[in-house]
Amino acid sequence: MHSEKIRKIYNNLTEETDSTDEIYGHLKKQILELLGEDEKRMDASEYGYYRDRLFQIASMAEESGFVRGFRYAFRLFLECMKE
């Protein structure tokens, strides 16, 4: 299926970037701010679990957004080629 090919492209691209990436840094900051007060209410193990889960969810959403954006961009490209 086309989605799997696009996901492979996404994974190849993300392997080339590191944790100093500006977008990743912004995302990390937002997640940690979101968890701000929770860190004080939870023990370290529980906080770590939820922090890691949020990063996993964000990563899955980012991948899905890439696939969707890639499809939209390709459709737009095809529409432009018709003109």
C-alpha positions in Angstrom: 0.0 0.0 0.0 1.2 3.6 -0.7 1.0 4.5 3.0 3.7 2.0 3.9 6.0 3.5 1.3 5.4 7.0 2.6 6.0 5.8 6.2 9.3 4.3 5.1 10.3 7.7 3.6 9.3 9.3 6.9 11.3 6.9 8.9 14.3 7.3 6.7 14.1 11.1 7.1 13.7 11.0 10.8 16.6 8.7 11.2 18.8 11.4 9.7 17.6 14.1 12.1 18.8 14.2 15.7 17.4 15.4 19.0 18.8 18.9 18.3 16.2 19.4 15.6 14.3 22.7 16.2 10.9 21.1 15.7 11.7 18.2 18.0 13.0 20.7 20.6 9.7 22.7 20.4 7.6 19.5 20.7 9.7 18.3 23.7 9.3 21.6 25.4 5.5 21.6 24.9 5.1 18.0 26.2 7.2 18.8 29.3 5.2 22.0 29.9 2.0 20.0 29.6 3.3 17.6 32.3 4.7 20.5 34.5 2.5 20.2 37.6 2.0 16.4 37.2 5.7 15.8 37.9 5.2 17.1 41.4 2.1 14.9 42.0 3.6 11.6 40.7 6.5 9.5 41.8 9.4 9.4 39.3 8.5 6.0 37.9 4.9 7.0 37.2 5.9 10.4 35.7 8.5 8.7 33.5 5.9 6.3 32.2 3.4 9.0 31.3 6.1 11.3 29.8 7.4 8.4 27.6 3.8 7.6 26.5 3.2 11.2 25.5 6.4 11.2 23.4 5.3 7.9 21.8 1.8 9.4 21.0 3.4 12.6 19.6 5.7 10.5 17.4 2.8 8.4 16.0 0.8 11.6 15.3 3.7 13.2 13.6 4.2 10.2 11.3 0.5 10.2 10.5 0.6 13.9 9.8 3.5 13.3 7.4 1.6 10.6 5.5 -1.5 12.8 5.2 0.6 15.9 4.2 2.5 13.9 1.6 -0.8 12.7 0.1 -2.2 16.2 0.0 0.9 17.6 -1.5 0.9 14.9 -4.2 -2.7 15.6 -5.0 -2.0 19.3 -5.3 1.0 18.6 -7.5 -1.3 16.5 -9.8 -3.9 19.3 -9.9 -1.2 21.8 -10.8 0.1 19.5 -13.6 -3.4 19.5 -15.2 -3.4 23.2 -15.7 
